[in-house]
């Protein structure tokens, strides 16, 4: 049984772009951003906007929810590392998500 390879959102996008054989500038033009910004997104040095993720999903015919989840997981993982927290914080966060959902839904 093989494990799923863990990669960042940016690495995933770079892989998609390379699979279709398009240079940064062509995808960046479709996103209406500078190629250097797309390069930073691919290297995980900048975070894309939700609108850019939506457009990337269209360009690469990917599930938008999947791309949003991949990007958000990068943000959460990086925040945990920045704060010097450990993985246990995710259990607490899960409990709070459930609490907030119940509170919101009445």
N, C-alpha and C positions, 0 to 999 in steps of 0.2 A: 504494500500500500504506500503510495507516494504522498508526500506532504505538498500542500499548495505553497508555492514560492511566495514569500512576502516581499512586496515592492511598494514603493511610495506611489502616491497619486501621479506625481510628475514622471516617474519612471514608466508608469503604465501608459500615460499619454505619449511619451516619447516612443515607446514600443509600438503603439497604434500608428503613429505618424510614420515611423520607419517601415512598418508593414506595408503601407500604401505607397511608400517611396516618394513622399512629398517633403520638400525642404521646409525649414522653419518659416521662411518668409511667406510661403503660400498659405499655410494654416493661419499664421498671424494675420495675414490680410483678410481672411474670412472672419476672423475674430475682431477685426478692426483695432488691432493692437500692434505695437512695435515688435519686431522679431526678437529683440533682446529681452522683452518682457516674457514672451513665450519661453525663451530659453531659461529664464529664471524660474518660471513655473515648472518646467521639466526637471530642473535641478533642485527643486523644493526650496528655493530661496525666496519665492514669493507665492502667495496664495491667490488662486483665481477667484473671481467673483462668481456668484450663483449664475449670473447671466452668461458668463464665459463658459461655465461648466455645462449649462444647457446647450449652448452653441456647439461645444465640443462633442456632446452626445449626438447632436444632429449630424455633424460633419463625419464622425466615425461610426455612425449607426449603432450607438451604444445605449444601454438603458440609463436614462438620466438619474434615476434614484440610486443605481449602483455607483455612478460616478460621484454623486453628492455624498454617499456613504463613505466611499474610499477617501475623499478629501477630508471629510469630517473626522474620520478615524486618524488621519495624519495629524490634524489639529489637536485632537485629544491626547494622542501619544506624546506629541511634542510638549504640550502643556504639563503633562505628568512629569516628564523629564526635567523641564525648566524649574518646576516647583520642588524637585527633589523628593517627590512622593513615590509610593510604590503602587503596585497593581491593586492592592486592597481598596484603594480609593474608588475603583470602578464599581465595587459592590455597593458602596455608599451612594455613588452617583446613580446606580440602577434603582435603588430604593427611592431616591429623591425624584427620579423621572416618574416612577409609578405614583408617588405622592402628588406631584404637580399635575399629572394627567387626571387623577381622581378629583383634585381640587378644581381644575379647569372644567371638567365635565359635570360638576355639581354633585 
